[in-house]
Amino acid sequence: MDGVIGQILEKQVLSAAKAVEDKLDEQIAALERLDPDDIEALRERRILQMRRAAERRAKWRALGHGEYTEVPEKEFFSAAKASERMVCHFYRDNWPCKPAHSQMLGV
């Protein structure tokens, strides 16, 4: 029984690997067919993506992302609304909270 399951599993893994390999081959062939203008357009698009990512990271840093900050209760909702994403830890002085809190502080 295990031999049959192993063979079926092996066939499935091989077919999945073949599908991924075929897709990669298609992408490589498409890249090889690009002319210099297409390559330049790809380059410009990638530069624009990288600029936007850098601007987004700078905005996040300005908003305090990546830093540990204790926010007073009255400022919580305004802080949450200022950012698209926010990690929040409601701290209590007990065992489950203390290890997480010390990790956030970098202790």
Biopython code that builds the backbone (N, CA, C, O; Angstrom):
import numpy as np
from Bio.PDB.StructureBuilder import StructureBuilder

atoms = [
    (1, "MET", "N", (0.828, -1.198, 0.000)),
    (1, "MET", "CA", (0.000, 0.000, 0.000)),
    (1, "MET", "C", (0.864, 1.250, 0.000)),
    (1, "MET", "O", (0.607, 2.178, -0.767)),
    (2, "ASP", "N", (1.907, 1.289, 0.867)),
    (2, "ASP", "CA", (2.777, 2.458, 0.931)),
    (2, "ASP", "C", (3.516, 2.670, -0.377)),
    (2, "ASP", "O", (3.779, 3.810, -0.762)),
    (3, "GLY", "N", (3.856, 1.584, -1.070)),
    (3, "GLY", "CA", (4.545, 1.692, -2.350)),
    (3, "GLY", "C", (3.677, 2.372, -3.395)),
    (3, "GLY", "O", (4.166, 3.184, -4.181)),
    (4, "VAL", "N", (2.400, 2.046, -3.408)),
    (4, "VAL", "CA", (1.461, 2.644, -4.362)),
    (4, "VAL", "C", (1.296, 4.130, -4.066)),
    (4, "VAL", "O", (1.304, 4.956, -4.978)),
    (5, "ILE", "N", (1.147, 4.461, -2.802)),
    (5, "ILE", "CA", (0.999, 5.865, -2.408)),
    (5, "ILE", "C", (2.263, 6.637, -2.757)),
    (5, "ILE", "O", (2.197, 7.774, -3.224)),
    (6, "GLY", "N", (3.415, 6.011, -2.527)),
    (6, "GLY", "CA", (4.685, 6.652, -2.863)),
    (6, "GLY", "C", (4.809, 6.922, -4.348)),
    (6, "GLY", "O", (5.288, 7.982, -4.753)),
    (7, "GLN", "N", (4.373, 5.955, -5.176)),
    (7, "GLN", "CA", (4.434, 6.142, -6.628)),
    (7, "GLN", "C", (3.498, 7.257, -7.077)),
    (7, "GLN", "O", (3.858, 8.076, -7.923)),
    (8, "ILE", "N", (2.311, 7.285, -6.514)),
    (8, "ILE", "CA", (1.346, 8.337, -6.867)),
    (8, "ILE", "C", (1.890, 9.698, -6.455)),
    (8, "ILE", "O", (1.814, 10.666, -7.213)),
    (9, "LEU", "N", (2.434, 9.760, -5.259)),
    (9, "LEU", "CA", (3.005, 11.011, -4.768)),
    (9, "LEU", "C", (4.173, 11.457, -5.641)),
    (9, "LEU", "O", (4.308, 12.639, -5.957)),
    (10, "GLU", "N", (5.017, 10.497, -6.027)),
    (10, "GLU", "CA", (6.160, 10.816, -6.886)),
    (10, "GLU", "C", (5.702, 11.371, -8.228)),
    (10, "GLU", "O", (6.273, 12.339, -8.729)),
    (11, "LYS", "N", (4.665, 10.758, -8.816)),
    (11, "LYS", "CA", (4.135, 11.242, -10.093)),
    (11, "LYS", "C", (3.582, 12.659, -9.957)),
    (11, "LYS", "O", (3.779, 13.496, -10.838)),
    (12, "GLN", "N", (2.891, 12.922, -8.848)),
    (12, "GLN", "CA", (2.322, 14.257, -8.632)),
    (12, "GLN", "C", (3.422, 15.305, -8.477)),
    (12, "GLN", "O", (3.329, 16.400, -9.032)),
    (13, "VAL", "N", (4.458, 14.964, -7.721)),
    (13, "VAL", "CA", (5.567, 15.905, -7.523)),
    (13, "VAL", "C", (6.279, 16.157, -8.841)),
    (13, "VAL", "O", (6.621, 17.297, -9.155)),
    (14, "LEU", "N", (6.507, 15.102, -9.616)),
    (14, "LEU", "CA", (7.170, 15.266, -10.912)),
    (14, "LEU", "C", (6.337, 16.110, -11.871)),
    (14, "LEU", "O", (6.877, 16.950, -12.591)),
    (15, "SER", "N", (5.025, 15.892, -11.883)),
    (15, "SER", "CA", (4.181, 16.685, -12.786)),
    (15, "SER", "C", (4.145, 18.147, -12.349)),
    (15, "SER", "O", (4.119, 19.042, -13.194)),
    (16, "ALA", "N", (4.143, 18.398, -11.046)),
    (16, "ALA", "CA", (4.173, 19.786, -10.561)),
    (16, "ALA", "C", (5.501, 20.441, -10.913)),
    (16, "ALA", "O", (5.531, 21.594, -11.344)),
    (17, "ALA", "N", (6.600, 19.713, -10.733)),
    (17, "ALA", "CA", (7.917, 20.256, -11.082)),
    (17, "ALA", "C", (8.007, 20.527, -12.575)),
    (17, "ALA", "O", (8.582, 21.536, -12.985)),
    (18, "LYS", "N", (7.450, 19.644, -13.394)),
    (18, "LYS", "CA", (7.459, 19.836, -14.849)),
    (18, "LYS", "C", (6.665, 21.079, -15.226)),
    (18, "LYS", "O", (7.089, 21.846, -16.091)),
    (19, "ALA", "N", (5.524, 21.283, -14.590)),
    (19, "ALA", "CA", (4.705, 22.462, -14.882)),
    (19, "ALA", "C", (5.458, 23.741, -14.532)),
    (19, "ALA", "O", (5.424, 24.705, -15.298)),
    (20, "VAL", "N", (6.134, 23.763, -13.390)),
    (20, "VAL", "CA", (6.911, 24.941, -12.989)),
    (20, "VAL", "C", (8.058, 25.169, -13.963)),
    (20, "VAL", "O", (8.332, 26.302, -14.358)),
    (21, "GLU", "N", (8.729, 24.084, -14.349)),
    (21, "GLU", "CA", (9.848, 24.200, -15.287)),
    (21, "GLU", "C", (9.376, 24.715, -16.643)),
    (21, "GLU", "O", (10.042, 25.553, -17.251)),
    (22, "ASP", "N", (8.235, 24.225, -17.124)),
    (22, "ASP", "CA", (7.688, 24.697, -18.400)),
    (22, "ASP", "C", (7.346, 26.182, -18.338)),
    (22, "ASP", "O", (7.598, 26.922, -19.289)),
    (23, "LYS", "N", (6.777, 26.610, -17.230)),
    (23, "LYS", "CA", (6.428, 28.024, -17.075)),
    (23, "LYS", "C", (7.685, 28.889, -17.074)),
    (23, "LYS", "O", (7.710, 29.950, -17.697)),
    (24, "LEU", "N", (8.727, 28.438, -16.375)),
    (24, "LEU", "CA", (9.992, 29.180, -16.369)),
    (24, "LEU", "C", (10.610, 29.232, -17.757)),
    (24, "LEU", "O", (11.138, 30.267, -18.165)),
    (25, "ASP", "N", (10.546, 28.116, -18.488)),
    (25, "ASP", "CA", (11.073, 28.095, -19.854)),
    (25, "ASP", "C", (10.335, 29.096, -20.742)),
    (25, "ASP", "O", (10.952, 29.769, -21.567)),
    (26, "GLU", "N", (9.014, 29.194, -20.574)),
    (26, "GLU", "CA", (8.232, 30.168, -21.342)),
    (26, "GLU", "C", (8.657, 31.597, -21.005)),
    (26, "GLU", "O", (8.787, 32.436, -21.896)),
    (27, "GLN", "N", (8.871, 31.869, -19.723)),
    (27, "GLN", "CA", (9.288, 33.211, -19.314)),
    (27, "GLN", "C", (10.675, 33.547, -19.856)),
    (27, "GLN", "O", (10.909, 34.672, -20.297)),
    (28, "ILE", "N", (11.588, 32.590, -19.828)),
    (28, "ILE", "CA", (12.935, 32.819, -20.366)),
    (28, "ILE", "C", (12.863, 33.077, -21.860)),
    (28, "ILE", "O", (13.534, 33.975, -22.369)),
    (29, "ALA", "N", (12.051, 32.294, -22.573)),
    (29, "ALA", "CA", (11.900, 32.490, -24.014)),
    (29, "ALA", "C", (11.313, 33.869, -24.311)),
    (29, "ALA", "O", (11.735, 34.532, -25.259)),
    (30, "ALA", "N", (10.349, 34.299, -23.511)),
    (30, "ALA", "CA", (9.754, 35.626, -23.716)),
    (30, "ALA", "C", (10.788, 36.719, -23.486)),
    (30, "ALA", "O", (10.817, 37.705, -24.222)),
    (31, "LEU", "N", (11.635, 36.559, -22.477)),
    (31, "LEU", "CA", (12.684, 37.555, -22.223)),
    (31, "LEU", "C", (13.715, 37.583, -23.345)),
    (31, "LEU", "O", (14.239, 38.644, -23.682)),
    (32, "GLU", "N", (14.005, 36.427, -23.920)),
    (32, "GLU", "CA", (14.975, 36.374, -25.019)),
    (32, "GLU", "C", (14.435, 37.038, -26.281)),
    (32, "GLU", "O", (15.215, 37.497, -27.116)),
    (33, "ARG", "N", (13.114, 37.095, -26.433)),
    (33, "ARG", "CA", (12.506, 37.718, -27.613)),
    (33, "ARG", "C", (12.365, 39.234, -27.489)),
    (33, "ARG", "O", (11.976, 39.890, -28.455)),
    (34, "LEU", "N", (12.667, 39.794, -26.341)),
    (34, "LEU", "CA", (12.515, 41.234, -26.137)),
    (34, "LEU", "C", (13.530, 42.019, -26.962)),
    (34, "LEU", "O", (14.692, 41.634, -27.087)),
    (35, "ASP", "N", (13.054, 43.131, -27.519)),
    (35, "ASP", "CA", (13.987, 44.016, -28.220)),
    (35, "ASP", "C", (14.486, 45.076, -27.234)),
    (35, "ASP", "O", (13.955, 45.176, -26.128)),
    (36, "PRO", "N", (15.487, 45.864, -27.610)),
    (36, "PRO", "CA", (16.057, 46.851, -26.673)),
    (36, "PRO", "C", (15.030, 47.842, -26.107)),
    (36, "PRO", "O", (15.146, 48.253, -24.952)),
    (37, "ASP", "N", (14.034, 48.228, -26.902)),
    (37, "ASP", "CA", (13.012, 49.154, -26.404)),
    (37, "ASP", "C", (12.175, 48.514, -25.293)),
    (37, "ASP", "O", (11.833, 49.167, -24.307)),
    (38, "ASP", "N", (11.851, 47.230, -25.466)),
    (38, "ASP", "CA", (11.093, 46.518, -24.435)),
    (38, "ASP", "C", (11.904, 46.390, -23.152)),
    (38, "ASP", "O", (11.376, 46.541, -22.050)),
    (39, "ILE", "N", (13.188, 46.111, -23.310)),
    (39, "ILE", "CA", (14.065, 45.985, -22.144)),
    (39, "ILE", "C", (14.152, 47.318, -21.414)),
    (39, "ILE", "O", (14.126, 47.358, -20.184)),
    (40, "GLU", "N", (14.256, 48.408, -22.166)),
    (40, "GLU", "CA", (14.318, 49.738, -21.550)),
    (40, "GLU", "C", (13.010, 50.063, -20.823)),
    (40, "GLU", "O", (13.029, 50.662, -19.748)),
    (41, "ALA", "N", (11.877, 49.667, -21.410)),
    (41, "ALA", "CA", (10.582, 49.892, -20.755)),
    (41, "ALA", "C", (10.495, 49.094, -19.447)),
    (41, "ALA", "O", (10.005, 49.605, -18.440)),
    (42, "LEU", "N", (10.968, 47.850, -19.464)),
    (42, "LEU", "CA", (10.995, 47.046, -18.239)),
    (42, "LEU", "C", (11.881, 47.696, -17.189)),
    (42, "LEU", "O", (11.533, 47.744, -16.009)),
    (43, "ARG", "N", (13.024, 48.193, -17.629)),
    (43, "ARG", "CA", (13.965, 48.844, -16.717)),
    (43, "ARG", "C", (13.324, 50.076, -16.073)),
    (43, "ARG", "O", (13.422, 50.264, -14.860)),
    (44, "GLU", "N", (12.677, 50.903, -16.873)),
    (44, "GLU", "CA", (12.031, 52.113, -16.358)),
    (44, "GLU", "C", (10.909, 51.763, -15.375)),
    (44, "GLU", "O", (10.752, 52.412, -14.340)),
    (45, "ARG", "N", (10.136, 50.732, -15.713)),
    (45, "ARG", "CA", (9.051, 50.311, -14.830)),
    (45, "ARG", "C", (9.613, 49.825, -13.492)),
    (45, "ARG", "O", (9.059, 50.126, -12.435)),
    (46, "ARG", "N", (10.703, 49.080, -13.543)),
    (46, "ARG", "CA", (11.312, 48.574, -12.303)),
    (46, "ARG", "C", (11.894, 49.710, -11.468)),
    (46, "ARG", "O", (11.780, 49.701, -10.242)),
    (47, "ILE", "N", (12.519, 50.686, -12.126)),
    (47, "ILE", "CA", (13.050, 51.848, -11.401)),
    (47, "ILE", "C", (11.915, 52.590, -10.703)),
    (47, "ILE", "O", (12.060, 53.007, -9.554)),
    (48, "LEU", "N", (10.795, 52.754, -11.388)),
    (48, "LEU", "CA", (9.628, 53.418, -10.797)),
    (48, "LEU", "C", (9.109, 52.632, -9.587)),
    (48, "LEU", "O", (8.763, 53.223, -8.564)),
    (49, "GLN", "N", (9.056, 51.303, -9.703)),
    (49, "GLN", "CA", (8.625, 50.473, -8.576)),
    (49, "GLN", "C", (9.567, 50.644, -7.389)),
    (49, "GLN", "O", (9.117, 50.749, -6.248)),
    (50, "MET", "N", (10.860, 50.672, -7.650)),
    (50, "MET", "CA", (11.842, 50.819, -6.577)),
    (50, "MET", "C", (11.731, 52.191, -5.920)),
    (50, "MET", "O", (11.871, 52.304, -4.703)),
    (51, "ARG", "N", (11.481, 53.239, -6.717)),
    (51, "ARG", "CA", (11.297, 54.584, -6.154)),
    (51, "ARG", "C", (10.076, 54.630, -5.244)),
    (51, "ARG", "O", (10.125, 55.173, -4.141)),
    (52, "ARG", "N", (8.982, 54.050, -5.726)),
    (52, "ARG", "CA", (7.754, 54.034, -4.918)),
    (52, "ARG", "C", (7.969, 53.277, -3.614)),
    (52, "ARG", "O", (7.490, 53.697, -2.561)),
    (53, "ALA", "N", (8.691, 52.159, -3.685)),
    (53, "ALA", "CA", (8.970, 51.384, -2.470)),
    (53, "ALA", "C", (9.825, 52.198, -1.504)),
    (53, "ALA", "O", (9.588, 52.168, -0.296)),
    (54, "ALA", "N", (10.816, 52.925, -2.019)),
    (54, "ALA", "CA", (11.663, 53.754, -1.159)),
    (54, "ALA", "C", (10.850, 54.880, -0.525)),
    (54, "ALA", "O", (11.035, 55.194, 0.650)),
    (55, "GLU", "N", (9.946, 55.492, -1.301)),
    (55, "GLU", "CA", (9.089, 56.549, -0.761)),
    (55, "GLU", "C", (8.167, 56.000, 0.328)),
    (55, "GLU", "O", (7.943, 56.641, 1.355)),
    (56, "ARG", "N", (7.639, 54.798, 0.082)),
    (56, "ARG", "CA", (6.753, 54.172, 1.067)),
    (56, "ARG", "C", (7.516, 53.875, 2.361)),
    (56, "ARG", "O", (7.005, 54.111, 3.456)),
    (57, "ARG", "N", (8.754, 53.352, 2.228)),
    (57, "ARG", "CA", (9.561, 53.090, 3.428)),
    (57, "ARG", "C", (9.877, 54.377, 4.172)),
    (57, "ARG", "O", (9.849, 54.397, 5.402)),
    (58, "ALA", "N", (10.180, 55.463, 3.442)),
    (58, "ALA", "CA", (10.467, 56.746, 4.092)),
    (58, "ALA", "C", (9.226, 57.269, 4.819)),
    (58, "ALA", "O", (9.325, 57.804, 5.924)),
    (59, "LYS", "N", (8.066, 57.111, 4.195)),
    (59, "LYS", "CA", (6.814, 57.543, 4.829)),
    (59, "LYS", "C", (6.565, 56.739, 6.101)),
    (59, "LYS", "O", (6.176, 57.290, 7.130)),
    (60, "TRP", "N", (6.794, 55.431, 6.018)),
    (60, "TRP", "CA", (6.597, 54.586, 7.196)),
    (60, "TRP", "C", (7.535, 54.991, 8.321)),
    (60, "TRP", "O", (7.127, 55.040, 9.482)),
    (61, "ARG", "N", (8.788, 55.283, 7.989)),
    (61, "ARG", "CA", (9.750, 55.713, 9.014)),
    (61, "ARG", "C", (9.289, 57.023, 9.649)),
    (61, "ARG", "O", (9.399, 57.203, 10.862)),
    (62, "ALA", "N", (8.771, 57.939, 8.822)),
    (62, "ALA", "CA", (8.293, 59.220, 9.347)),
    (62, "ALA", "C", (7.102, 59.019, 10.284)),
    (62, "ALA", "O", (6.916, 59.778, 11.235)),
    (63, "LEU", "N", (6.297, 57.991, 10.007)),
    (63, "LEU", "CA", (5.142, 57.698, 10.858)),
    (63, "LEU", "C", (5.524, 56.874, 12.087)),
    (63, "LEU", "O", (4.674, 56.580, 12.927)),
    (64, "GLY", "N", (6.806, 56.501, 12.192)),
    (64, "GLY", "CA", (7.260, 55.764, 13.364)),
    (64, "GLY", "C", (7.250, 54.259, 13.211)),
    (64, "GLY", "O", (7.398, 53.539, 14.199)),
    (65, "HIS", "N", (7.078, 53.763, 11.984)),
    (65, "HIS", "CA", (7.100, 52.315, 11.778)),
    (65, "HIS", "C", (8.485, 51.772, 12.101)),
    (65, "HIS", "O", (9.498, 52.420, 11.835)),
    (66, "GLY", "N", (8.515, 50.587, 12.672)),
    (66, "GLY", "CA", (9.777, 49.960, 13.028)),
    (66, "GLY", "C", (10.298, 50.389, 14.383)),
    (66, "GLY", "O", (11.399, 50.006, 14.779)),
    (67, "GLU", "N", (9.526, 51.171, 15.086)),
    (67, "GLU", "CA", (9.926, 51.643, 16.410)),
    (67, "GLU", "C", (8.896, 51.192, 17.433)),
    (67, "GLU", "O", (7.715, 51.029, 17.126)),
    (68, "TYR", "N", (9.367, 50.997, 18.642)),
    (68, "TYR", "CA", (8.469, 50.665, 19.746)),
    (68, "TYR", "C", (8.022, 51.971, 20.378)),
    (68, "TYR", "O", (8.849, 52.775, 20.807)),
    (69, "THR", "N", (6.723, 52.181, 20.434)),
    (69, "THR", "CA", (6.182, 53.402, 21.008)),
    (69, "THR", "C", (4.999, 53.058, 21.901)),
    (69, "THR", "O", (4.109, 52.302, 21.510)),
    (70, "GLU", "N", (4.998, 53.611, 23.087)),
    (70, "GLU", "CA", (3.827, 53.460, 23.944)),
    (70, "GLU", "C", (2.880, 54.608, 23.620)),
    (70, "GLU", "O", (3.243, 55.780, 23.717)),
    (71, "VAL", "N", (1.670, 54.252, 23.236)),
    (71, "VAL", "CA", (0.684, 55.244, 22.820)),
    (71, "VAL", "C", (-0.359, 55.385, 23.917)),
    (71, "VAL", "O", (-0.926, 54.390, 24.369)),
    (72, "PRO", "N", (-0.617, 56.618, 24.349)),
    (72, "PRO", "CA", (-1.690, 56.820, 25.339)),
    (72, "PRO", "C", (-3.035, 56.388, 24.761)),
    (72, "PRO", "O", (-3.244, 56.415, 23.548)),
    (73, "GLU", "N", (-3.917, 56.000, 25.628)),
    (73, "GLU", "CA", (-5.216, 55.481, 25.209)),
    (73, "GLU", "C", (-5.957, 56.442, 24.286)),
    (73, "GLU", "O", (-6.593, 56.006, 23.326)),
    (74, "LYS", "N", (-5.886, 57.731, 24.560)),
    (74, "LYS", "CA", (-6.617, 58.722, 23.768)),
    (74, "LYS", "C", (-6.053, 58.867, 22.357)),
    (74, "LYS", "O", (-6.774, 59.289, 21.453)),
    (75, "GLU", "N", (-4.779, 58.525, 22.148)),
    (75, "GLU", "CA", (-4.147, 58.669, 20.836)),
    (75, "GLU", "C", (-4.165, 57.383, 20.020)),
    (75, "GLU", "O", (-3.715, 57.372, 18.875)),
    (76, "PHE", "N", (-4.676, 56.305, 20.595)),
    (76, "PHE", "CA", (-4.617, 55.007, 19.930)),
    (76, "PHE", "C", (-5.300, 55.022, 18.564)),
    (76, "PHE", "O", (-4.694, 54.604, 17.577)),
    (77, "PHE", "N", (-6.530, 55.486, 18.485)),
    (77, "PHE", "CA", (-7.268, 55.429, 17.227)),
    (77, "PHE", "C", (-6.671, 56.350, 16.171)),
    (77, "PHE", "O", (-6.663, 56.002, 14.990)),
    (78, "SER", "N", (-6.178, 57.505, 16.564)),
    (78, "SER", "CA", (-5.548, 58.380, 15.571)),
    (78, "SER", "C", (-4.260, 57.749, 15.051)),
    (78, "SER", "O", (-3.941, 57.892, 13.871)),
    (79, "ALA", "N", (-3.517, 57.056, 15.909)),
    (79, "ALA", "CA", (-2.302, 56.364, 15.467)),
    (79, "ALA", "C", (-2.656, 55.218, 14.528)),
    (79, "ALA", "O", (-1.961, 54.990, 13.538)),
    (80, "ALA", "N", (-3.722, 54.504, 14.829)),
    (80, "ALA", "CA", (-4.143, 53.385, 13.985)),
    (80, "ALA", "C", (-4.644, 53.873, 12.633)),
    (80, "ALA", "O", (-4.416, 53.212, 11.620)),
    (81, "LYS", "N", (-5.314, 55.004, 12.599)),
    (81, "LYS", "CA", (-5.834, 55.536, 11.342)),
    (81, "LYS", "C", (-4.739, 56.148, 10.478)),
    (81, "LYS", "O", (-4.902, 56.248, 9.262)),
    (82, "ALA", "N", (-3.631, 56.557, 11.079)),
    (82, "ALA", "CA", (-2.554, 57.215, 10.338)),
    (82, "ALA", "C", (-1.792, 56.244, 9.449)),
    (82, "ALA", "O", (-1.145, 56.667, 8.490)),
    (83, "SER", "N", (-1.855, 54.961, 9.745)),
    (83, "SER", "CA", (-1.088, 53.973, 9.001)),
    (83, "SER", "C", (-1.994, 52.899, 8.429)),
    (83, "SER", "O", (-3.049, 52.579, 8.975)),
    (84, "GLU", "N", (-1.541, 52.356, 7.310)),
    (84, "GLU", "CA", (-2.276, 51.269, 6.678)),
    (84, "GLU", "C", (-2.229, 50.012, 7.550)),
    (84, "GLU", "O", (-3.203, 49.264, 7.638)),
    (85, "ARG", "N", (-1.069, 49.794, 8.197)),
    (85, "ARG", "CA", (-0.888, 48.627, 9.056)),
    (85, "ARG", "C", (-0.287, 49.057, 10.383)),
    (85, "ARG", "O", (0.435, 50.049, 10.477)),
    (86, "MET", "N", (-0.609, 48.275, 11.405)),
    (86, "MET", "CA", (-0.098, 48.616, 12.729)),
    (86, "MET", "C", (-0.030, 47.344, 13.567)),
    (86, "MET", "O", (-0.961, 46.539, 13.563)),
    (87, "VAL", "N", (1.063, 47.172, 14.273)),
    (87, "VAL", "CA", (1.186, 46.063, 15.215)),
    (87, "VAL", "C", (0.906, 46.635, 16.592)),
    (87, "VAL", "O", (1.490, 47.640, 16.994)),
    (88, "CYS", "N", (0.012, 45.986, 17.300)),
    (88, "CYS", "CA", (-0.406, 46.505, 18.593)),
    (88, "CYS", "C", (-0.289, 45.406, 19.642)),
    (88, "CYS", "O", (-0.722, 44.274, 19.422)),
    (89, "HIS", "N", (0.295, 45.747, 20.773)),
    (89, "HIS", "CA", (0.407, 44.801, 21.881)),
    (89, "HIS", "C", (-0.192, 45.456, 23.117)),
    (89, "HIS", "O", (0.354, 46.423, 23.649)),
    (90, "PHE", "N", (-1.312, 44.921, 23.564)),
    (90, "PHE", "CA", (-1.946, 45.434, 24.769)),
    (90, "PHE", "C", (-1.284, 44.738, 25.952)),
    (90, "PHE", "O", (-1.539, 43.563, 26.217)),
    (91, "TYR", "N", (-0.448, 45.462, 26.647)),
    (91, "TYR", "CA", (0.406, 44.889, 27.685)),
    (91, "TYR", "C", (-0.293, 44.800, 29.027)),
    (91, "TYR", "O", (-0.974, 45.725, 29.469)),
    (92, "ARG", "N", (-0.101, 43.658, 29.654)),
    (92, "ARG", "CA", (-0.501, 43.459, 31.047)),
    (92, "ARG", "C", (0.707, 42.872, 31.750)),
    (92, "ARG", "O", (1.501, 42.163, 31.132)),
    (93, "ASP", "N", (0.854, 43.153, 33.010)),
    (93, "ASP", "CA", (2.017, 42.698, 33.765)),
    (93, "ASP", "C", (1.812, 41.251, 34.225)),
    (93, "ASP", "O", (1.626, 40.986, 35.413)),
    (94, "ASN", "N", (1.850, 40.308, 33.251)),
    (94, "ASN", "CA", (1.728, 38.891, 33.581)),
    (94, "ASN", "C", (2.641, 38.077, 32.663)),
    (94, "ASN", "O", (3.289, 38.634, 31.777)),
    (95, "TRP", "N", (2.692, 36.769, 32.876)),
    (95, "TRP", "CA", (3.647, 35.941, 32.157)),
    (95, "TRP", "C", (3.487, 35.973, 30.640)),
    (95, "TRP", "O", (4.493, 36.184, 29.964)),
    (96, "PRO", "N", (2.323, 35.785, 30.058)),
    (96, "PRO", "CA", (2.268, 35.757, 28.597)),
    (96, "PRO", "C", (2.712, 37.072, 27.948)),
    (96, "PRO", "O", (3.268, 37.056, 26.850)),
    (97, "CYS", "N", (2.481, 38.181, 28.595)),
    (97, "CYS", "CA", (2.818, 39.482, 28.013)),
    (97, "CYS", "C", (4.289, 39.844, 28.178)),
    (97, "CYS", "O", (4.867, 40.487, 27.301)),
    (98, "LYS", "N", (4.897, 39.445, 29.275)),
    (98, "LYS", "CA", (6.272, 39.864, 29.556)),
    (98, "LYS", "C", (7.274, 39.408, 28.493)),
    (98, "LYS", "O", (8.085, 40.229, 28.063)),
    (99, "PRO", "N", (7.267, 38.144, 28.041)),
    (99, "PRO", "CA", (8.235, 37.758, 27.001)),
    (99, "PRO", "C", (8.024, 38.510, 25.690)),
    (99, "PRO", "O", (8.992, 38.931, 25.057)),
    (100, "ALA", "N", (6.773, 38.681, 25.278)),
    (100, "ALA", "CA", (6.503, 39.419, 24.044)),
    (100, "ALA", "C", (6.955, 40.865, 24.181)),
    (100, "ALA", "O", (7.530, 41.432, 23.252)),
    (101, "HIS", "N", (6.698, 41.449, 25.320)),
    (101, "HIS", "CA", (7.080, 42.837, 25.574)),
    (101, "HIS", "C", (8.600, 42.999, 25.538)),
    (101, "HIS", "O", (9.111, 43.955, 24.955)),
    (102, "SER", "N", (9.316, 42.067, 26.159)),
    (102, "SER", "CA", (10.779, 42.171, 26.165)),
    (102, "SER", "C", (11.343, 41.982, 24.761)),
    (102, "SER", "O", (12.362, 42.588, 24.429)),
    (103, "GLN", "N", (10.708, 41.154, 23.925)),
    (103, "GLN", "CA", (11.160, 40.991, 22.541)),
    (103, "GLN", "C", (10.958, 42.278, 21.747)),
    (103, "GLN", "O", (11.804, 42.646, 20.932)),
    (104, "MET", "N", (9.859, 42.950, 21.979)),
    (104, "MET", "CA", (9.610, 44.210, 21.279)),
    (104, "MET", "C", (10.593, 45.287, 21.698)),
    (104, "MET", "O", (10.974, 46.135, 20.891)),
    (105, "LEU", "N", (11.001, 45.256, 22.948)),
    (105, "LEU", "CA", (11.969, 46.238, 23.439)),
    (105, "LEU", "C", (13.384, 45.903, 22.986)),
    (105, "LEU", "O", (14.283, 46.738, 23.080)),
    (106, "GLY", "N", (13.583, 44.679, 22.496)),
    (106, "GLY", "CA", (14.911, 44.271, 22.062)),
    (106, "GLY", "C", (15.817, 43.887, 23.208)),
    (106, "GLY", "O", (17.040, 43.960, 23.094)),
    (107, "VAL", "N", (15.224, 43.480, 24.307)),
    (107, "VAL", "CA", (15.996, 43.114, 25.507)),
    (107, "VAL", "C", (16.469, 41.688, 25.395)),
    (107, "VAL", "O", (17.136, 41.186, 26.300)),
]
sb = StructureBuilder()
sb.init_structure("model")
sb.init_model(0)
sb.init_chain("A")
sb.init_seg("    ")
for serial, (resi, resn, name, xyz) in enumerate(atoms, 1):
    if name == "N":
        sb.init_residue(resn, " ", resi, " ")
    sb.init_atom(name, np.array(xyz, "f"), 0.0, 1.0, " ", f" {name:<3s}", serial, name[0])
structure = sb.get_structure()
